[in-house]
Amino acid sequence: QQPDAIAVQCAGESLSYAELERQANRLAQCLIAHGAGPEVVIGVALPRSLEMLVSFLAVLKSGAAYVPLDIDYPPERLAFMIEDSAMALLLTHTQVQARLPVVEGLARLAIDEFDDSAYRDTPPVSGLLAGNLAYLIYTSGSTGRPKGVAVAHGPMSMHCQAIAELYDMDERTRELHFMSFAFDGAHERWLTPLFSGGTLVIRDASLWTPEQTFEALHQHGITIACFPPAYLKQLAEYAAHSQLAPPPVRVYCFGGDAVPDQTFEQVIAALRPQFFSIVYGPTDT
């Protein structure tokens, strides 16, 4: 992709590919200075934002693995994930620090206080192998305590390349990232558009109504979007009564739950995409 092309947008702000690369490389150099490397686990506890994407990418570039922590989770669940993952560092923001549990001995780095001027723009040499850990995702805990599931770089890379080919993704792709980053399917869905040279549009921290989402799909010219089936059903119901044409979405993904036949038919009739994809998360495989 061209360096000045938009890589990611969120809440009216954007980063070009060149700027995303520069910020992620500098943060990765800092993380390495703090001990990051293969099989080191780093927590990311941030609001939905451009900084969150920079942080995920920086952790991967450093060779370490990240654990996404949803700042809206109860403190006791976050404390369990922090301790169970044995993370070495927590990347966060001064605005959300007070909402996070205090875990003795855990180093923290507030990304809004990070001075990147001391670090280089060049990508670090991480020494990664395909079998090294890329990220940990914690299950819902429906059978008791949440369980951390490990996803390695090699399989994740293969998965993203296959998704990009299957969905025919390229620099024209504009994907809306709607799901929580605490859900494992969310991570292929930020990596693949960037791997393909497209633009990633991240929903902000507010909970969008179907009307807001419908408008965003039009406004940003979204071509790929993934939603839980129940929400996609609401979106189809809104679209059916809208005076506007369906959004330009070429591929809708259902993710995270079974899809009732009625929902499938409603989406076909009201949203008229070219393709459907019914997906389950990488941790399932």
Secondary structure, DSSP 8 states (H G I E B T S, - for coil): --TTSEEEEETTEEEEHHHHHHHHHHHHHHHHHTT--TT-EEEE---SSHHHHHHHHHHHHHT-EEEE--TTS-HHHHHHHHHHHT-SEEEE-TTTGGGS---TT-EEEEGGG--GGGS-SS-------TTSEEEEEE---TTSS--EEEEEHHHHHHHHHHHHHHTT--TT-EEEE-S-TTSTHHHHHHHHHHHHT-EEEE--SS---HHHHHHHHHHTT--EEEE-HHHHHHHHHHHHT-SS-----SEEEEESS---HHHHHHHHHHH--SEEEEE--GGG-
